[in-house]
Each structure stands twice: as structure tokens, then as C-alpha cells.
Amino acid sequence: MLKIMLNTSSSLQGALHESLNPIEGGFQISVPNNTKVAQKAIQRAGRKLTGLGLTSFELTGDWPRENQYAFAQATLLPDSGRTILFSKALNQEDAEWLDAHISALTFVRTLVNLSPEALSPRTLAEMSANWIENISGASTKSRIIEGEELLEHGFSGIYEVGRGSERPPVMLELDYNPNEDEAVEFALVGKGITYDSGGYSIKSSEGM
């Protein structure tokens, strides 16, 4: 496992590129002392390390939570065999923040890398519901509305768009309510697409 140390310095302000230098047992990443610039530089360094075929990293020394997450964004991929031992020099709040972000990153990338054959609308809804319920526990309730049942609830748009597939369209309803007696304050609406040809067969080159 390679040790990866992080050095941030005001002397590197305005630098266009990060510095990646070998040290005993690993590498040191030197980046500007600017949060947003540093995170992008850390991601570039992470991609360079994985480009060398390296797969196992230990973040040692002073690694703020955002910088550890930036390194993970550049290196962690499902089924890549890559592992990171994150720095323990975090307080409980920061450690929980990092764990939550890494969990979300891993979950989303797992979904994205699944083929349409493996990830049907029903599977996507079930995996999403299970993941969220595992995080929130009894505070979240889920309901899956599928196929013809969508019409019964007035969701004709989802039904009409998805009925051309042999796999019926699905709507996932998630209700997060830590205090069961409270009324709904707001709702978030999203869309998940498991397969889309983009209409290549009916669009002209000029219309693309």
C-alpha cells in the first residue's frame, strides 16, 4: 500500500499544475493553498497515480475531508480493485461526512456502470430505495408504482414514454419524515433513465 502525503502551500498559489514527487514508501502531492484549486489538482494527481497502474493507497498526514474526497473521486471505481485507507486525522463530524460521501460516490458509480440489461427500471428503483432506507432507517418509506398501475394514479406521461419497452416503467416514491406527524414541506422530482437510444434512427445529421 502506497503512502500518499499532501502538502498545501501559499507559495504554489496560481500554479497551473500539481507537483507529484516520490517519497519513501509512496508519493507527496503538493498543491496550492486554495480549496477549489487544490481539489482539482488532487484529482489530477490521483488520475496520474492510477494511470501508473497503482491500486492501493494510504492517505497519511493532514488530509482535510474535502481533499480526501477529491482523491477518492479520481481513483475509486467499482470493480477496479482499487482501495484507499483514508486518513484518521478527522474529528467525528468530518469522518461521518466523508463516509457518507464515499458511500454515495460508490453507489452512484455502481449504478452508472451497470448495463441496461442488468439495470431495469424496477431494479433501479429497488436499489435506490434500499440504499436510502439503509441510511435513513425508519424515517423513510418507499412505494414503487409500476406499469398499468401508473395510469390508475394519473401518471400517464411516465406510462406512455416507457410502455414501448418490454420492461414496464416505474415510479419510485420516497417519503422522508423523521417526525411522522409533520406535513410535507417540499418535494424533489427526479428522472432515472436506464436506456435511451437518443432517437439516432429518426434524427437527421442536421438535427443532431
C-alpha positions, 0 to 999 in steps of 0.5 A: 500500500502506497503512502500518499502525503499532501502538502498545501502551500501559499507559495504554489498559489496560481500554479497551473499544475500539481507537483507529484514527487516520490517519497519513501514508501509512496508519493507527496502531492503538493498543491496550492493553498486554495480549496477549489484549486487544490481539489482539482489538482488532487484529482489530477494527481490521483488520475496520474497515480492510477494511470501508473497502474497503482491500486492501493493507497494510504492517505497519511498526514493532514488530509482535510475531508474535502481533499480526501474526497477529491482523491477518492473521486479520481481513483475509486471505481467499482470493480477496479480493485482499487482501495484507499485507507483514508486518513484518521486525522478527522474529528467525528463530524468530518469522518461521518461526512466523508463516509457518507460521501464515499458511500454515495460516490460508490453507489452512484458509480455502481449504478452508472456502470451497470448495463441496461440489461442488468439495470431495469427500471424496477431494479433501479428503483429497488436499489435506490430505495434500499440504499436510502432506507439503509441510511435513513432507517425508519424515517423513510418509506418507499412505494414503487408504482409500476406499469398499468398501475401508473395510469390508475394514479394519473401518471400517464406521461411516465406510462406512455414514454416507457410502455414501448419497452418490454420492461414496464416503467416505474415510479419510485416514491420516497417519503422522508419524515423523521417526525411522522406527524409533520406535513410535507414541506417540499418535494424533489422530482427526479428522472432515472433513465436506464436506456435511451437510444437518443432517437439516432434512427429518426434524427437527421445529421442536421438535427443532431 
